[in-house]
Amino acid sequence: EKGGYDHFMLKEIYEQPSAIEDTYRGRMLVKEGIIKMSGIDDHLERFLNANRIIIVACGTSWHAGLVAEYIFEDLARIPVEVEYASEFRYRNPVIGKGDVLIAISQSGETADTMAAIKLAKENGAFVFGVCNVVGSSISRITDAGAYTHAGPEIGVASTKAFTTQITLLTLIALKLGKEKGSISKSDFYLYLQEMDLIPSKIEKALEANKHIIEVANHYKNSRNCLYLGRGYNFPVALEGALKLKEISYIHAEGYPAAEMKHGPIALIDEEMPVVVIATRKGHYEKVVSNVQEIKSRKGKIIAIVTEGDEQVSKVADHVIEVPDTFEALTPLLTTIPLQLLSYHIAVMLGKNVDQPRNLAKSVTVE
Ligand code: F6R
């Protein structure tokens, strides 16, 4: 059932190329140059006329929501707010007709996310669900939705659910961007073509596995770990840190790279590994200077870089490459090495990777 892998988590990490293909198959028609999604097509006006989109979710799904915020604002020019479902439901939010709420949930059973949906509906908002589990509670109480089609995710630590959520939300943003004219037709086609290459680029990123095992071996006894990223890769930093803490029980924090100097830089010494996402597209020069700041304080740097990178590679202690892609699609690639890194560290520490202590696959209580 684990298909020859030692753990479900590893199997699910390796399933990402095909899971992402399953997400966009039949929806993204590259030759025709269209994106077909009935959940959007049937309610197109609601989305196009939305005052704003509010995304609610928990945990890893919330991180996918943060990536989506960048993508929606960038490509579709619709204002987006991303909220923890647990906070949204208890803070008397200003929401009503004309607002679209997107709820993201792998399991489709998360109690806080359900409660946020009910609150939004009571206030007249239109609710769209992004779920993986077909027929789940959330998919039944939303006004419309789309499934990620990632297949069953058994490992408690979410992996393929995250990248397929991002894929699906990217398709929605592209579709709305095209309808609104906020993205040109030619850019739209280029995005479809590039998205179609993502599964093979993930295959390529997975080839770093052996090297990542060596890196994991270096850092498995760390007490803390910092993850930094900017722009589209800031949420990836948060997700990388969550993956590490939940399965290896090493304390980890994700930060926007530029926030480091407002506090966390005080933590940096030779004992502190810092994982920096420094792909060539997106604030590269600024991240390079953040990396130098860490280096001059003797921090240990593990950099996720674009293939062929030279600048960061000169300074970093370890470099893990991912293929080049459009900036908006980089999270789909940069997430991969971070999943593998936490997986290998947890395995080396003898932790129960698929069922970490105190955690459940679906959180049906608040
Ligand atoms: C992290 C993880 C959790 C879930 C969260 C939301 O790896 O698994 O943080 O992402 O409990 O779950 P869903 O997406 O099912 O609503």
Boltz pocket constraint, residues with backbone or C-beta under 6 A from the ligand:
constraints:
  - pocket:
      binder: B
      contacts: [[A, 58], [A, 59], [A, 60], [A, 61], [A, 62], [A, 104], [A, 105], [A, 106], [A, 107], [A, 108], [A, 109], [A, 110], [A, 113], [A, 156], [A, 157], [A, 158], [A, 159], [A, 242], [A, 246], [A, 360], [A, 361], [A, 362], [A, 363]]
      max_distance: 6.0
